[in-house]
Amino acid sequence: MFSSLRQRFRSRIRERSRRRARLVSKDGRCNIEFGNVEQSRFVFLIDIWTTILDLRWRYKMTIFISAFLGSWFLFGLLWYVVAYIHKDLPEFNPSRNHTPCVENINGLTSAFLFSLETQVTIGYGFRCVTEQCATAIFLLIFQSILGVVINSFMCGAILAKISRSKNRAKTITFSKNAVISKRGGKLCLLIRVANLRKSLLIGSHIYGKLLKTTITPEGETIILDQVNIEFVVDAGNENLFFISPLTIYHVIDKNSPFFHMAAETILQQDFELVVFLDGTVEATSATCQVRTSYIPEEVLWGYRFAPIVSKTKEGKYRVDFQNFSKTVAVETPHCAFCLYNEKEAKAKEKKGYDNPGFVLSEVSETSDTKM
């Protein structure tokens, strides 16, 4: 028992030590940080709307509550100051014929309640502004306008946060691993993607970027050099009918960066394959992007995906997500170069070659036999 636990512990340590730094996590988050930014952080306040939308929910709700409570308390103090200057408070012993600026404000608490009632338009009818002083009328108008602005901005930010297309992207999932096998007589890299909702993504487009470290002929080292990877399905890579899981593939030809890789050397490569899916949400007409990444340990050479779609006796199509990331070993050439050399050799065997210098001479047969 202890030996098995020790082996598991060692294997996990080895896995952690072999983990590579990745720019994009499996759920699409970017692993990058900015350092020594010369611009001040207050520059983000210029685009305050985007800043509020990008905040986490706990910070957003803190700002939401603070904005309302702060405005209520601030205007409560102003209403108290108006009542104090006009000597409407009980400590001034106003006469019976004295008309206050605001009826029934007896202290700071009642001033806060009146501020709350004014800004949220509750209107209990117990405290109200009179025509006695213009300052109170101006303050009432100013608080009403500012309250509408605060309410519109904060409620709009929360509604926009809830309806962001980023949440729709969470219902698009990619297979855990990518596989390399033959498809249509060609060596291809295959990835499976599924839409977990029945609503479609309109105008979907799939493409990829291969991130690797390259050294230019001038000796410059580029850490995140990007190479375009074209992914297609049998019907093309644009305007996909994305109602059922799709298997997208990249043909490994002579123009592919995977052409010089082999089954024995792919684990020694240093790259990260980032896959993107862009589309328009059918319900909101908002564009969204789903992305994931694969490192060499997540690319399985010599495998294909297990079947996932079947047809029931009732005539319905059934998708079994239990086999979504399941792979099956198949016979696969250990490199693309060997596959194309084999094809060229077979093609040459079938060809005939003419020799222009060859001349067929006819020989006449004569009978020299003597009796």
Stockholm file with secondary structure:
# STOCKHOLM 1.0

chainA/1-371         MFSSLRQRFRSRIRERSRRRARLVSKDGRCNIEFGNVEQSRFVFLIDIWTTILDLRWRYKMTIFISAFLGSWFLFGLLWYVVAYIHKDLPEFNPSRNHTPCVENINGLTSAFLFSLETQVTIGYGFRCVTEQCATAIFLLIFQSILGVVINSFMCGAILAKISRSKNRAKTITFSKNAVISKRGGKLCLLIRVANLRKSLLIGSHIYGKLLKTTITPEGETIILDQVNIEFVVDAGNENLFFISPLTIYHVIDKNSPFFHMAAETILQQDFELVVFLDGTVEATSATCQVRTSYIPEEVLWGYRFAPIVSKTKEGKYRVDFQNFSKTVAVETPHCAFCLYNEKEAKAKEKKGYDNPGFVLSEVSETSDTKM
#=GR chainA/1-371 SS CHHHHHHHHHHHHHHHHHCCCCSBCTTSCBCCCCCSCCSCGGGGGTTHHHHHHHSCHHHHHHHHHHHHHHHHHHHHHHHHHHHHHTTCSGGGCCCTTCCCSBTTCCSHHHHHHHHHHHHTTCCCSSSCBCSSCHHHHHHHHHHHHHHHHHHHHHHHHHHHHHTCHHHHHTTEEECSSEEEEEETTEEEEEEEEEECSSSCEEEEEEEEEEEEEEECTTSCEEEEEEEEECCBCTTCSBSCCTTSCEEEEEECCTTSTTTTCBTTTGGGCCEEEEEEEEEEETTTCCEEEEEEEECGGGEEETEEECCCEEECTTSCEEECGGGSSCEEECCCCSBHHHHHHHHHHHHHHHCCCCCTTCCCCCCCCCCCCCC
#=GC SS_cons         CHHHHHHHHHHHHHHHHHCCCCSBCTTSCBCCCCCSCCSCGGGGGTTHHHHHHHSCHHHHHHHHHHHHHHHHHHHHHHHHHHHHHTTCSGGGCCCTTCCCSBTTCCSHHHHHHHHHHHHTTCCCSSSCBCSSCHHHHHHHHHHHHHHHHHHHHHHHHHHHHHTCHHHHHTTEEECSSEEEEEETTEEEEEEEEEECSSSCEEEEEEEEEEEEEEECTTSCEEEEEEEEECCBCTTCSBSCCTTSCEEEEEECCTTSTTTTCBTTTGGGCCEEEEEEEEEEETTTCCEEEEEEEECGGGEEETEEECCCEEECTTSCEEECGGGSSCEEECCCCSBHHHHHHHHHHHHHHHCCCCCTTCCCCCCCCCCCCCC
//
